Every structure is written in structure tokens, then in C-alpha cells.
Amino acid sequence: MGQQKVELIELFRKGLVKIDIAFHVVAALLLLTACGFILYYALLNAVHPSRDSIIHLVNDVLLALIILELLWTVIRFLKKQKFILGPFLAIGIIAAVRRILPGTIKIQTVQR
């Protein structure tokens, strides 16, 4: 009876791990798709340059970098590599710069 319970628990655990991996793969695909769309819109901003579109271009590229850092973290999980904090520090710095960008647009338009 005890051996069957252990086998059942182990089977349940393996099933949950497979579901977790499947969700991580779906999340990685969605992150890659989102990054593709963001870079497409960044390319549109680059084709028709103006002061505001260049700021939006930089903003879009920084957002794409954040998504790629998250994607890299998911890939490391799927490869069963150890967790590191470096990408999250990069995400924090990039997010701070993105937060500053809208303020630069307002400051530049007010000074004129």
C-alpha cells in the first residue's frame, strides 16, 4: 500500500512538471511573438523619423530588450540551468530608462 502511494505521488509530480514545462514553452513563444510585433512597430517608427518617433523607437527597442531578457530566463529554466539575477537587474535598469523617456518628450516640447 505504501509503495503504491509513493508511485502515485511520483506520477503526479512528473505530470505537474510536464505541464509546467509546456506552459513555459507557450510563454516563451508568446514572448517571442510580442517581441516581433514590438520590433515591427519600432521599424515603422524608424522609417518615418521625427523627434517623437525616435523617442518611441528607443522606447520600443528597450521594451523588446526587456522581453528578450525574460525570454532568456525562460530558456534557462527549460535548459535546467541555475537561476541568476543578472537579467532582472538589466530589466530594472531598462525599465527605469523607459520611465524617463516620456518625461524627455514633455520637457523638449515645453522648452520650445
Contacts in CASP RR format, 6 or more apart in sequence:
PFRMAT RR
TARGET T0000
AUTHOR 0000-0000-0000
METHOD contacts of the structure
MODEL  1
MGQQKVELIELFRKGLVKIDIAFHVVAALLLLTACGFILYYALLNAVHPS
RDSIIHLVNDVLLALIILELLWTVIRFLKKQKFILGPFLAIGIIAAVRRI
LPGTIKIQTVQR
21 78 0 8 1.000
24 74 0 8 1.000
24 77 0 8 1.000
24 78 0 8 1.000
25 78 0 8 1.000
27 74 0 8 1.000
28 71 0 8 1.000
28 74 0 8 1.000
28 75 0 8 1.000
28 78 0 8 1.000
31 67 0 8 1.000
31 68 0 8 1.000
31 70 0 8 1.000
31 71 0 8 1.000
31 74 0 8 1.000
32 71 0 8 1.000
34 67 0 8 1.000
35 64 0 8 1.000
35 67 0 8 1.000
35 68 0 8 1.000
35 71 0 8 1.000
36 64 0 8 1.000
38 60 0 8 1.000
38 63 0 8 1.000
38 64 0 8 1.000
38 67 0 8 1.000
39 60 0 8 1.000
39 61 0 8 1.000
39 64 0 8 1.000
41 60 0 8 1.000
42 56 0 8 1.000
42 57 0 8 1.000
42 60 0 8 1.000
42 61 0 8 1.000
42 64 0 8 1.000
45 53 0 8 1.000
45 54 0 8 1.000
45 56 0 8 1.000
45 57 0 8 1.000
45 60 0 8 1.000
46 53 0 8 1.000
46 57 0 8 1.000
49 57 0 8 1.000
51 108 0 8 1.000
52 105 0 8 1.000
55 101 0 8 1.000
55 104 0 8 1.000
55 105 0 8 1.000
58 101 0 8 1.000
59 98 0 8 1.000
59 101 0 8 1.000
59 102 0 8 1.000
62 94 0 8 1.000
62 97 0 8 1.000
62 98 0 8 1.000
62 101 0 8 1.000
63 98 0 8 1.000
65 90 0 8 1.000
65 94 0 8 1.000
66 91 0 8 1.000
66 94 0 8 1.000
66 95 0 8 1.000
66 98 0 8 1.000
69 87 0 8 1.000
69 88 0 8 1.000
69 90 0 8 1.000
69 91 0 8 1.000
69 94 0 8 1.000
70 87 0 8 1.000
70 91 0 8 1.000
72 87 0 8 1.000
73 83 0 8 1.000
73 87 0 8 1.000
73 88 0 8 1.000
76 82 0 8 1.000
76 83 0 8 1.000
76 84 0 8 1.000
77 83 0 8 1.000
END
